[in-house]
Amino acid sequence: MASLLAHSLVLFAALAALPQVVGDFWAYTLALYFLYAIATLGIGLTWGQAGFLPLGQAMFVGLGAYLSGFALIHFKDSWLLVLFIPAAAIVPGLLAFAIGLLVFRGRTRSGPFFALITLAMTLLAFQIANSWNSVTGGFNGLKNIPGLPGIDGFSEFYYVSAAALGLAVLGVAWLLRAPLGVLWQAIAQNERRVAFFGFRVNEMKAVVFGLSGLLAGIAGALYAPQQNLVTPELCGFLLSADLVIWAAVGGRRTLYGPVIGAVLIGTLTSELRDQISYWEVVLAGLFIVVVLYLPQGLVGFVEPPLRRLFRRRKESSLPVEEKPRTHDRVTLEVDRLSAAAGDVRILQELGFGFERPGVYCLIGPNGAGKTSSFNVITGELTATGGQVRFQNEDVTGEPADRLTRRGIGRKFQIPSIFPDHTVGENLRIALWGSRARPLDLLKHSLLRWRSPILDELEKRFPFLAEHAKPARDLSHGQRQILELAMVLCLEPRLLLLDEPSAGLSPAETREVIDTIRWATERLGASTIVIEHDMAFVRELADHVFVLHQGSLLAEGDVESIRTNAEVQAVYVGGTK
């Protein structure tokens, strides 16, 4: 909080002093680009933080401007402006949130489809604004829009624009420091892993898109009284492209990058467009250079050292209790489960299950359907037949986030972590996933959460206590262990572990075996392990299921499986 206060004082002092340095004309110009900077902050949130690119940001700027212009024209002397001007900013945010819910619904990845949809929408908005003469004024737009009541002259409006920018920057800074901001960045790195921690990823992306629309709406609502004119170009693709370029050049992943990009490149454009015939070509070239060679943008090299100057001081931890155990039994029933990829049948009426806690190993030759069975159980692969029942409830086809909230945790074959986050942030995200409610993600106190399970894991694996260490710097073995620790922090009732010892040294493998056995007993859980290392299986398994060609070939204890003639015919185990 102290660092945020320091940022606030420096920011507002600089904005207040600027008109005394640059004069009235530049104050007027900067006021306009401050508004554009607010909209560009929204690009920074969606593209820079959450990892999906909107190409229709101008649509929300234009909508806010038209709504604000209508209100000022028709209610210029009414107290209702107190309601209508804020509403002009809020409506674009609500629209963006609704669009996000519709676009992201049922999708597990954000890709080019989102950018293309927003591009189409801004083109449509431009056409509507340009042709709906009776409402928007058509090509000429809305003219003679009154200024804000009580604001006299361009110099006074500068302070309105500057205050709006300052508050927008501080609001975004606060969000980025909150758990919600950490999760947005995690979505950009590994959306699948976030879902498997129990978070509703699609809703979280809709929220950040809604906030982006709100920022654009604020810019538009103030644009109308500042310019006294709103034209269809404000809704068009050219402004949307400018906002994207400004965010990229400034540094889309930083707090101040989008602001500096908008103000710096924007003011240069206003000065040089008439002097340089091919200024747009120059700007396009600059954008290409930044994307290829300066992906962090101009501020990306400056902001991280400055951020370290305002680094949070070390705070006391906030312990959370272990999750209560509400069931004496952990039951899973996979009944005649079938799945296919195109014409290839992956699972063929697979059936297995158990009714008590313990460690169960799933073995079989490559292509037997082991990982595919995990994919169907966790909803990543659609079942073409059969049923999955967990705790006597049908969970067939349920999405990963809902299954996680039911008490199923999954570790993937290839370590699935958040490499751009620190070790501590990776572990805390897991803690939030099993405990935090949606509104809790705005509470900065979650950044101090710890649990008894995490304390024990840090004793077993000391590198987990290096909370400030970037996860990208971990070895393959440490990444395997980190992901295992993250899944255990969820405190699930059912653990699905896909080759947890792959790539580990013999000593690390021994530690992982001990940890799995300890965690299964501590949590009262059932654990299913996919593993090729038969020494690992002999050491750990209470019961073994053998898969072959997508079906259950045999099951029993380790000794009975080892002497089974059918298993020997199709499966040859080895040791490290």
Residue pairs with C-beta under 8 A, 6 or more apart in sequence:
1 444
2 313
3 310
3 311
3 312
4 170
4 173
4 174
4 177
6 310
7 170
7 173
7 310
8 166
8 170
11 166
11 169
11 170
12 166
15 162
15 163
15 165
15 166
16 159
16 162
18 27
18 30
18 162
19 27
19 155
19 158
22 30
24 154
24 155
27 154
27 155
27 158
28 154
28 155
28 157
28 158
29 267
29 270
30 158
30 161
30 162
30 263
30 267
31 154
31 157
31 158
31 160
31 161
31 162
31 226
32 161
32 223
32 226
32 227
32 266
33 262
33 263
33 266
33 267
33 270
34 161
34 162
34 164
34 165
34 263
35 161
35 164
35 165
35 219
35 222
35 223
35 226
36 219
36 242
36 243
36 246
36 262
36 263
36 266
37 165
37 246
37 258
37 259
37 262
37 263
37 266
38 164
38 165
38 168
38 215
38 216
38 218
38 219
39 57
39 58
39 60
39 61
39 215
39 216
39 219
39 220
39 243
39 262
40 243
40 246
40 247
40 250
40 258
40 259
40 261
40 262
41 168
41 169
41 172
41 215
41 258
41 259
42 54
42 57
42 60
42 211
42 212
42 213
42 214
42 215
42 216
43 54
43 57
43 212
43 243
43 244
43 246
43 247
43 252
43 258
44 172
44 247
44 252
44 253
44 254
44 255
44 257
44 258
45 172
45 175
45 184
45 208
45 211
45 212
45 215
46 52
46 53
46 54
46 208
46 209
46 212
47 53
47 54
47 244
47 247
47 252
48 247
48 251
48 252
48 253
48 254
48 257
48 258
49 176
49 181
49 184
49 185
49 188
49 208
49 253
50 110
50 184
50 185
50 187
50 188
50 204
50 205
50 208
51 110
51 187
51 188
51 189
51 191
52 110
52 111
52 114
52 115
52 205
52 209
53 114
53 115
53 244
54 114
54 115
54 118
54 209
54 212
54 240
55 115
55 116
55 118
55 119
55 122
55 237
55 240
55 241
55 244
56 117
56 118
56 119
56 120
56 121
56 122
56 125
56 240
57 118
57 122
57 212
57 216
57 239
57 240
57 243
57 244
58 122
58 125
58 216
58 234
58 235
58 236
58 237
58 238
58 239
58 240
58 243
59 118
59 121
59 122
59 125
59 235
59 240
60 92
60 93
60 95
60 96
60 212
60 213
60 216
60 217
60 220
61 92
61 216
61 217
61 219
61 220
61 223
61 234
61 235
61 239
62 125
62 126
62 129
62 220
62 230
62 232
62 234
62 235
62 236
63 91
63 92
63 95
63 125
63 217
63 220
63 235
64 88
64 89
64 91
64 92
64 216
64 217
64 218
64 219
64 220
64 221
64 223
65 88
65 220
65 221
65 223
65 224
65 230
65 234
66 129
66 136
66 142
66 220
66 224
66 230
67 84
67 87
67 88
67 91
67 220
67 221
68 84
68 85
68 88
68 89
68 145
68 220
68 221
68 222
68 223
68 224
68 225
69 142
69 145
69 224
69 230
70 142
71 80
71 81
71 84
71 85
71 87
71 88
72 81
72 85
72 145
72 146
72 147
72 148
72 224
72 225
73 142
73 144
73 145
73 146
75 81
75 84
76 146
76 149
77 149
81 149
85 148
85 221
86 221
88 217
88 220
88 221
88 224
89 214
89 217
89 218
89 220
89 221
90 214
90 217
91 217
92 213
92 214
92 216
92 217
92 220
93 210
93 211
93 213
93 214
93 215
93 217
94 210
94 213
95 213
96 209
96 210
96 212
96 213
96 214
96 216
97 206
97 207
97 209
97 210
97 213
99 121
99 209
100 205
100 206
100 207
100 208
100 209
100 210
101 202
101 203
101 206
103 113
103 114
103 117
104 110
104 114
104 201
104 202
104 203
104 205
104 206
105 202
106 202
107 113
107 202
108 191
108 192
108 195
108 201
109 191
110 191
110 205
118 240
119 237
119 240
122 235
122 236
122 237
122 240
123 236
123 237
125 235
125 236
126 232
126 233
126 235
126 236
126 237
128 136
128 235
129 136
129 141
129 231
129 232
129 234
129 235
130 136
130 138
130 139
130 232
131 138
132 138
136 142
136 232
137 143
138 232
139 231
139 232
140 231
141 229
141 230
141 231
141 232
142 224
142 229
142 230
142 231
143 228
143 229
144 228
144 229
145 224
145 225
145 227
145 228
145 229
145 230
146 225
146 228
147 157
147 225
147 226
147 228
148 157
148 160
148 225
151 157
151 160
151 225
157 225
157 226
160 222
160 226
161 222
161 226
164 218
164 222
165 259
168 215
168 218
169 255
169 256
169 259
172 215
172 255
173 255
175 181
175 211
175 442
176 184
176 255
177 444
178 441
178 442
178 443
178 444
179 428
179 432
179 436
179 440
179 441
179 442
179 443
179 444
179 446
179 447
180 204
180 207
180 441
180 442
182 421
182 425
182 428
182 429
182 447
183 194
183 199
183 204
183 429
183 432
183 441
184 204
184 208
185 418
185 420
185 421
186 193
186 194
186 418
186 421
186 425
186 429
187 194
187 201
187 204
187 205
189 418
189 419
189 420
189 421
190 416
190 417
190 418
191 201
192 400
192 416
193 416
193 417
193 418
194 201
194 204
194 429
195 201
195 399
195 400
195 401
195 404
196 378
196 400
196 401
196 404
196 409
196 410
196 416
197 401
197 404
197 429
197 430
197 432
197 433
197 434
197 486
197 490
198 401
198 404
198 405
198 433
198 434
198 490
199 401
199 433
200 401
200 438
201 401
220 234
223 230
223 234
224 230
233 239
242 266
242 269
243 262
245 261
245 265
245 283
245 284
245 286
245 287
246 258
246 261
246 262
246 265
246 266
247 257
247 258
247 261
247 262
247 297
248 261
248 287
248 290
248 291
248 297
249 261
249 264
249 265
249 286
249 287
249 290
249 297
249 298
250 256
250 257
250 258
250 259
250 260
250 261
250 262
250 264
250 265
250 297
250 298
250 299
251 257
251 258
251 260
251 261
251 296
251 297
251 298
251 299
251 300
251 303
252 258
252 297
253 296
253 297
253 300
254 296
254 297
254 299
254 300
254 303
255 303
256 299
256 303
257 297
257 298
257 299
257 300
257 303
260 298
260 299
261 297
261 298
261 299
264 298
265 283
265 286
269 279
269 283
272 279
273 279
273 280
276 282
290 297
290 298
294 300
315 447
315 448
316 448
317 448
317 449
317 450
318 445
318 448
318 449
318 450
319 449
319 450
319 451
319 452
320 431
320 435
320 449
320 450
320 451
321 451
321 452
322 451
322 452
322 453
322 491
323 434
323 435
323 491
325 523
325 524
327 391
327 493
327 524
329 355
329 356
329 357
330 354
330 355
330 356
330 357
330 391
330 493
330 494
330 524
330 525
330 526
331 353
331 354
331 355
331 389
331 390
331 391
331 392
332 353
332 354
332 377
332 388
332 389
332 390
332 494
332 526
332 528
333 353
333 387
333 388
333 389
334 350
334 351
334 352
334 353
334 373
334 377
334 386
334 387
334 388
335 351
335 353
335 386
335 387
335 388
335 389
336 349
336 350
336 351
336 385
336 386
336 387
337 347
337 349
337 350
337 351
337 373
337 376
337 383
337 385
337 386
337 387
337 388
338 345
338 347
338 348
338 349
338 350
338 383
338 384
338 385
338 386
338 550
339 345
339 346
339 347
339 372
339 375
339 376
339 381
339 382
339 383
339 384
339 550
340 346
340 384
341 381
345 550
346 369
346 372
346 381
346 550
347 369
347 372
347 373
347 376
347 383
347 550
347 551
348 549
348 550
348 551
349 385
349 386
349 551
350 369
350 373
350 386
350 547
350 550
350 551
350 552
351 386
351 552
352 545
352 552
352 555
353 389
354 360
354 526
354 543
356 526
357 520
357 521
357 524
357 525
357 526
358 520
358 526
358 527
358 542
358 543
359 516
359 517
359 520
359 526
359 527
359 529
359 540
359 541
359 542
359 543
360 526
360 527
360 528
360 529
360 541
360 542
360 543
360 544
360 545
361 528
361 529
361 530
361 531
361 537
361 540
361 541
361 543
361 544
361 545
362 370
362 373
362 528
362 529
362 530
362 531
362 544
362 545
362 547
363 370
363 530
363 531
363 532
363 534
363 537
363 544
363 545
363 546
363 547
363 561
363 571
363 573
364 370
364 546
364 547
364 548
364 553
364 570
364 571
365 548
365 570
365 571
365 572
367 549
368 547
368 548
368 549
368 550
369 547
369 549
369 550
369 551
370 498
370 530
370 547
371 413
371 498
371 530
372 381
372 550
373 547
374 410
374 496
374 498
374 528
374 530
375 381
376 382
376 383
376 388
377 388
377 395
377 408
377 496
378 400
378 403
378 408
378 410
378 496
379 397
379 398
379 399
379 400
379 403
380 400
382 397
383 396
383 397
386 396
387 394
387 396
388 394
388 395
388 396
389 395
390 403
390 406
390 407
390 408
390 494
391 406
391 407
391 493
393 406
395 403
395 406
398 406
400 410
404 433
404 434
404 490
404 492
406 493
407 492
407 493
407 494
408 492
408 493
408 494
408 496
409 487
409 488
409 490
409 492
409 494
409 495
409 496
410 487
410 495
410 496
410 497
410 498
411 483
411 484
411 487
411 495
411 496
411 497
411 498
411 500
412 483
412 498
413 498
413 499
413 502
413 530
415 476
415 479
415 480
415 482
415 483
416 483
417 426
417 471
417 479
417 482
417 483
417 486
418 425
418 426
418 429
418 471
419 470
419 471
419 472
420 470
420 471
420 472
421 429
421 470
421 471
422 467
422 468
422 469
422 470
422 471
423 463
423 464
423 466
423 467
423 468
423 469
423 470
423 471
423 474
423 482
424 467
424 468
425 467
426 471
426 482
426 486
427 454
427 464
427 467
427 482
427 485
427 486
427 489
428 446
428 447
428 449
429 486
430 485
430 486
430 487
430 489
430 490
431 446
431 449
431 450
431 451
431 454
431 489
432 440
432 441
432 446
432 449
433 490
434 489
434 490
434 491
434 492
435 449
436 446
440 446
451 489
451 491
453 488
453 489
453 491
453 519
453 522
453 523
454 464
454 485
454 489
456 518
456 522
457 464
457 485
457 488
457 489
457 515
458 464
458 465
460 511
460 514
460 515
461 481
461 485
461 511
463 469
463 474
463 478
463 481
464 481
464 482
464 485
471 479
471 482
474 482
476 503
477 503
477 504
477 505
477 508
480 500
480 501
480 502
480 503
480 504
480 508
480 512
481 504
481 508
481 511
481 512
484 497
484 500
484 512
484 515
484 516
487 495
487 497
488 495
488 515
488 519
488 523
491 523
492 523
492 525
493 523
493 524
493 525
493 526
494 525
494 526
494 527
494 528
495 516
495 519
495 520
495 523
495 525
495 526
495 527
495 528
496 528
497 516
497 527
497 528
497 529
497 530
498 530
499 530
499 531
499 532
500 512
500 516
500 529
500 531
501 508
501 509
501 512
501 513
501 531
501 533
501 536
504 512
506 576
509 533
509 536
509 576
513 536
513 539
513 540
516 527
516 529
516 540
517 540
519 525
519 527
520 526
520 527
529 536
529 537
529 540
529 541
531 537
532 573
532 574
533 574
533 575
533 576
534 573
534 574
534 575
535 575
535 576
537 544
537 558
537 573
538 558
541 557
541 558
542 557
543 555
543 556
543 557
544 555
544 556
544 557
544 558
544 561
545 552
545 554
545 555
546 552
546 553
546 554
546 555
546 561
546 564
546 567
546 571
547 553
548 570
548 571
553 566
553 567
553 570
553 571
554 561
554 564
554 566
554 567
555 561
556 564
561 567
